[in-house]
């Protein structure tokens, strides 16, 4: 998960209208909603805009919410810019509704962006989870991420420093495929990079770029390679994204 801090905000804003779908996660619902609205202020949107839809998943979390409410809204020809869908209590969506939302996000990728707020991710199906860049609003290491980090360290596959990431990305896609074959996923790699950022060895903006670069790529090995290559490009002083600074 990305921490909600100035570096994350700056990197997201530099993407313009192409920022990814975001899921704001934390322990306190009211703080999540406040952070979500703060991001909307940064991108010049408000709840009163005609192209912004606020949906309370707690009161209407069935598939009809996607079919009868969200889809007609996102596909309306009246919106001059991508519609923005705000989803509160995101984890209250039923599994059928989550699958329908994922399909809508894929088909209407250029027509809408989703901002979700949830106090837990355990009820979110993996295919939908993978469509969002996660924002940790508690600004504390996520327990699941730390467990993953310790687990992969015990497996012996964790790059302990930037030099290992450089070697890993230079080796190329075959190394990434081998990592994926052994059960190491892109989330594992992003957790490694987050650990480096927390230790001050990697600029936070590079972590944001790596995370947003892979969020919509479905192939695990390609995701791993993209994340590692992003860091390697930064270490060599090369542009790692068009919006890097």
Number of C-alpha atoms within 10 A of each C-alpha: 22 22 23 18 13 11 17 18 15 15 21 22 16 14 14 10 14 13 15 21 22 18 26 29 27 22 13 12 16 11 16 25 21 12 18 22 17 14 18 16 12 13 14 9 16 17 15 9 11 12 20 21 20 15 20 16 20 14 12 14 21 18 18 14 19 23 14 10 13 18 18 11 20 25 15 12 10 11 16 9 12 18 23 25 21 24 22 24 20 26 22 21 25 18 17 14 19 25 19 19 21 18 14 19 20 12 11 16 16 14 19 25 22 20 22 26 28 23 17 15 16 10 15 19 16 12 13 16 17 18 21 19 22 24 23 20 23 16 13 10 16 17 9 8 18 15 11 17 21 13 14 19 14 10 12 10 15 19 18 14 14 17 11 14 22 20 15 21 22 14 12 14 18 14 17 24 19 12 20 18 12 11 14 21 17 25 21 20 25 24 23 24 29 26 20 19 16 13 10 10 13 19 17 22 19 25 27 23 21 24 27 21 17 23 19 16 15 12 12 20 21 17 26 28 24 22 25 25 22 22 24 22 16 17 16 10 9 12 13 20 14 9 14 14 11
